[in-house]
Amino acid sequence: MSRPSKIIIDLAAIQANCRLAQSIAPRSKTVAVIKADAYGHGAVEVAKSLEPQVEMFTVSCLEEALVLRENGLSKPILLLEGCFDISELKIAADNQCELVVHSRLQLEQLLDTTFVTAINIWLKIDTGMHRLGISPQEVGSVYAKLAASKNVKNIVLMTHFAHADHVHGEHTAMQISRFEECIQPIIDNANQKVELSMANSAALLAWHQTRMDWNRPGIMLYGLSPFAGPIEVASKLIPAMNFESQVIALREVSTGESVGYGCTWEAKRPSVIATIAVGYGDGYPRTAKSGTPVLINKQRAPLAGRVSMDLITVDVTDLANVQIGDNVLLWGKELSANEVASWAGTIGYELVTRMPRRVTRHFVS
Ligand SMILES: *Cc1c(COP(=O)(O)O)cnc(C)c1O
């Protein structure tokens, strides 16, 4: 265990972020979104730590759900894209999965299968994201077919927002009104309460009208704000992933000398360069530009030169007392992954989700 690059996952922070989500919408139930290995944080460990406080989990596919079942998780699991193939339906049902139905094809497959016990369906309506979901015009007929099927127990009506991080944007307001409009006839005709689900993290935090029976927070559980700018409630989130490494070499570089591949950074003064054992092979983005902040002994220093596979170089000329073996934080509690992402042309979601296996993961709670 010699390579110093590692991620430390703070499960207590994830629990606290989840409590924050729940306190914002105390009348809603929570479907914790743990797809893509809990956005790179470790789905099994995250699920176990959240299981006592949430009603349900969601992942993107059956494979992700089965990993949770194999590891003893017993709460219901929603498959966000439903089944990709008719052969998955029975396995999903046998494993207490609930299914999104987002297309006519999935509807037909569901109606063509015979289950031992009926399952819960989340009918996804395309109100303006235009990625998945049935059109608002089809909702009545699809709902009626589902409701008449012996395969179907409960039906939740859901939609997903394209731009809820735009706090006063018209697009979200339009999606909300399209959703309300197309579900109203169903609510009017139903002889029982129809459950609804709209909010992802951004909507939950910024659009109070979207807090329905079920909220679907994802990124906020991991302590990252879904918003580009500062928003008060989001400032209470605690980043759960600390990405750390160490300084493994130090050198003095004369004025005019360049550092790293492609010679893209040049010393404008006699400089001290710290080399850190982390690179794009560890999930640090290669697109991070010179100037991207790195925290060494809790002090900020700028990236100098290109990110290589195993190493980065940082200009520590202005830092006091940097030594080989010093701890480096690439992102985490004192340096947001969103800030690093903004230097790399991406978003915090992507940085935390695509961490490679080479980086060892350590859990604290
Ligand atoms: C990923 C996802 C979420 C969670 O989104 P965040 O922005 O991470 O909160 C919610 N709903 C659906 C359908 C999703 O695909």
The ligand as an SDF file (V2000), in Angstrom:
LIG
                    3D

 15 15  0  0  0  0  0  0  0  0999 V2000
  -29.5260   11.2400  -11.4000 C   0  0  0  0  0  0  0  0  0  0  0  0
  -30.9610   11.5100  -11.2200 C   0  0  0  0  0  0  0  0  0  0  0  0
  -31.4270   12.1940  -10.0840 C   0  0  0  0  0  0  0  0  0  0  0  0
  -30.5010   12.8460   -9.0870 C   0  0  0  0  0  0  0  0  0  0  0  0
  -30.0070   14.0660   -9.6300 O   0  0  0  0  0  0  0  0  0  0  0  0
  -29.0530   15.0320   -8.7740 P   0  0  0  0  0  0  0  0  0  0  0  0
  -28.8730   16.2160   -9.6630 O   0  0  0  0  0  0  0  0  0  0  0  0
  -27.7810   14.2830   -8.5890 O   0  0  0  0  0  0  0  0  0  0  0  0
  -29.7400   15.2990   -7.5080 O   0  0  0  0  0  0  0  0  0  0  0  0
  -32.7950   12.3010   -9.9150 C   0  0  0  0  0  0  0  0  0  0  0  0
  -33.6550   11.7920  -10.8130 N   0  0  0  0  0  0  0  0  0  0  0  0
  -33.2350   11.1620  -11.9380 C   0  0  0  0  0  0  0  0  0  0  0  0
  -34.2430   10.6280  -12.8930 C   0  0  0  0  0  0  0  0  0  0  0  0
  -31.8810   11.0140  -12.1880 C   0  0  0  0  0  0  0  0  0  0  0  0
  -31.4730   10.4140  -13.3060 O   0  0  0  0  0  0  0  0  0  0  0  0
  1  2  1  0
  2  3  1  0
  2 14  2  0
  3  4  1  0
  3 10  2  0
  4  5  1  0
  5  6  1  0
  6  7  2  0
  6  8  1  0
  6  9  1  0
 10 11  1  0
 11 12  2  0
 12 13  1  0
 12 14  1  0
 14 15  1  0
M  END
$$$$
